[in-house]
Amino acid sequence: QHTFVPLPRRWVVERSFGWMVQWRRLVRDYEGRIDVSCEMIYVAMGSLLLKRLFENE
């Protein structure tokens, strides 16, 4: 018998995926190369970081 056991920090990953959905280019696999897709994730997360950093000023 298997029971559901939530992973301890899974919500962090799910939240990050939710933030990336705001970038339309990351919703679908438009990129032909994996390195370009990886860089787009860095751009999206960096943009979110900068937005939140300067939001409180």
Secondary structure as UniProt FT lines:
FT   TURN            8..9
FT   HELIX           10..20
FT   TURN            21..22
FT   HELIX           24..27
FT   TURN            28..29
FT   HELIX           34..55
//
